[in-house]
Amino acid sequence: MLSKKTKYAIKALVVLGKNTDKPPMQISKIAEEERIPKKFLEQILLDLRNAGFLYSKKGAGGGYSLNKDPKDIYLVSIMRITDGPIAMVPCASLNFYHKCDECHQETTCGIRSVFVDVRDATLKILSETSIADIIARENTLITSL
């Protein structure tokens, strides 16, 4: 299941992506618009800034803005920053691999085999879906009402 941290990160990036032509947004405005607890959002935005996705400006007229084009911010990167591994079991992870303690033979483990397939399918979607794609989907959904 998608963690609240990841969901809130994506929501914040979408809002900022929709406002790329406007001045930086204050945390309180993002939090209010997206119904995200402000303190939690502060930590999420700091993580995203440290990862190079956001620019922050202090003082009057300050706030956050995207440091990259929305089409260059992929869900896979956001999820790894906010939650770590994409794989559901550690032995199937590409970047956070860890052998399962109870496993006798990884190469013949059916559970691992299935979850490697799940990881690969998930990675394909997350690696090909950007913040711009989510914005476009939202616009399509709104116009189809």
Secondary structure, 3 states (H helix, E strand, C coil): CCCHHHHHHHHHHHHHHHCCCCCCECHHHHHHHHCCCHHHHHHHHHHHHHCCCEEEECCCCCEEEECCCHHHCEHHHHHHHHHCCCCCCHHHCCCCCCCCCCCCCHHHCHHHHHHHHHHHHHHHHHHHCEHHHHHHHHHHHHHCC
